[in-house]
């Protein structure tokens, strides 16, 4: 079964062209297109068609990508959001990732690169090209656990943050309750000054915990 995608972009010609490209991919299909975040929310609230992946433009009228990804993260955390934008500036990347985006790709990417990005996002739960990873790693600017005290159980939890397991499934793997796993998450977010699971996953990869 193909993974479903929704495109949110106020440039309809670009969105439709993108839809045509994606619909030719073997593993993905676009189920509908929205012009902004408000329209997306209406579709989510009035329809059962919640996609697996959301391709989200940043600069849009009415409700931009920053607001939209924050809403989706809060209300539908199971949806993997990839920012697809002309903006590659550090501030935009960091803000989108901080608000919950699990991927970032520029609009001038080749279709082969887009298909690869969608595949990795689907399998790994996140995708960032090298240039975006460098920005994210630099923004974290965190020291290793020698200076920030991270317990063995927290390290184990960090290992699972890069997987597609939800918190209940992580709890089963760690032989503890979901509430305990949430406690590990909250403690690590406080220690590392992070806000999202994506931030924890990036930290885990950077510091060799995953």
N, C-alpha and C positions, 0 to 999 in steps of 0.2 A: 504494500500500500504506500502511495506517495505521501510525503510530508507536505502539509498544507502551509501556505504562505499568504500573508496579507501585506500589501504595499501601501504605505502612507506617504503621499507626496503631492504637493499642490500643483506641480507641473504635470498635467494629465498626459501630455504626449510622451514625456519621459517615463511616466509610470506605466503607460500602456506598452511602450517599447520594451521596458524591463519585463513586463508580464509575458510578452511574446518570447523573450529570450528564456526565461525561467520555465515556461511551459514546454520547452523543448528539452529540458533536463529530464533524465530518466527517473530521478528519485523525488522530484518536487513539482508542485502545481500551485498556481495562484488562485485563490478562491474569490477574492474581491479586492478592489482598490478604494482607498479613501483619500480625501483631499487635505485633511488635517486631523488633529487629535480629537476634536469634538465629534467629528463624524465617525471616527473609530469607536469612541465610547458608546455612541448610539447603536452602532452595529453590535458591539459586545453585549449591550444591555438588552437588545431586542432580538437577538439571534443566538442560535446554538452553535454557530460557526466560529468557534474560537480557534485560531490557527496554532500550528506548532511553532512557527517562526514569524516574526514581524520585521519587515524591512522598513526602516523609519528615517525619513528625511529630518533634518534639524531645523532649517529655516522655513517656517510655514506660518501663514496668518492664522488668527483666531486662537490656535493652541499649538505651540511649537514642539519640536522633538524633545526638548529637555523636560517640559511639563508632561508630555505624553508618556515617555519612558518611566517617569516617576509614578504615574497613575497605573500603568500596566504592571509594574513591579509590585505595587501595593495590592492590586486587585486580582491580578492573574500572573503570579510569579512563575507558573509553569510555562508561560510563553517566552521563548528565547528572542530577545530583541537585538537586531543588528542595525547599527546606525549606518546609513548609506547616504553620504553627503559630499559636497564639494569642499567642506571645511575640514582641514587637517591640522588646524591650529591646536596647540597644547591645551589651551583653556577649554575648547569644545570637547576634545577627547576626554579629558579628566572629568568634566561635568557630566557627560553622557554615561561614562563608566560608573561614576559615583552615584548616579541616579538609577543604575541598574542595567545598563546596556551590556550585553554579553559578547558583542562583536562590533567591529568598526571597519568600514571599507569605503574607499573613495569612489565616486560615481564614474570616474574614468577608468575603472578596473576593467580588464579584459573579461569576456564571458567565461573563459576557462577559469580565471581567478575567482570569479563570483561563484561558480559551481563548486570549486574547491573550498571556498570559505563557507558556503552553506553546508557542505558535507561535514566539515570539521566542526562547525557550530552544532550540528545535529548530533554528532558522535561524542564530542568532548564536552559539549555544554558551553563552549566559548570559542571565539576566534579573533585574534588580533594579528595583523601583518607586523612585520619586524619594526617598522617605523612607529607604529602605535604602541607596541610593547615597550619600546625604549622610553616613550613618553610616560607610560603608566609606571614602569619600574622607577624612573627618575622621580616621579611625583610621590611615590611611596617613601623613598629615601629612609628606609628603616634599617636598623642594625639587626644582626643575627641574634639568636636566642641567648648568646653568651651575655649580652647586655640587657635584653628584654627577657625576663624569666618566662619560659614557656614549658609547661609540664609535659610529661610523656603522653598523657591522655589528650592534651590539647594538640600535640604533634600528630597523634593518630587521627584526630578529627580533621586537622588540616589536610592530611592525605586524602580524605574522602571529599573535601570541598571541590576538588577538580573533576569529580565523577558526576554522573547524572542522577545519582541516588538522592532521594529526598531525605528530609531530616529523620523521618520515622525509619526509613531503610538504613540510614547511617546508624541510628540507635540500635537496630537489630544486629548490625555488624559489630558494634562496639559492646554489645551485651549490657545495654543500659536503657534508661527510659528516654523518650523524646525530649522531656523537660531537661534532663541532664545534658543532652546534646545542645539544646538551645542555650543552656548555661555556658557551655564551652564557647559557643559562637559569640555570645554577648561579652564574655570575659576577654576573648581575643580581639573583638572589635574595639573594646575599650583600651586594651593595652597597645594596640597597633594604630589606633585612631583611624579605623576604617568603618565603613557604613554598610557594605554589602558583601554577599558571599563571593561575588566576582573579585572584589578586592582581596578577600582572604585567599582565594584560589591563586591569584597572581602572586601574592606574597609567598604562598606555599611552594609554587614553582620556582620563584626567584631564589628562595633560600633552601631548596633541596629537600623539602618535606613531602613532595609528591613525585 
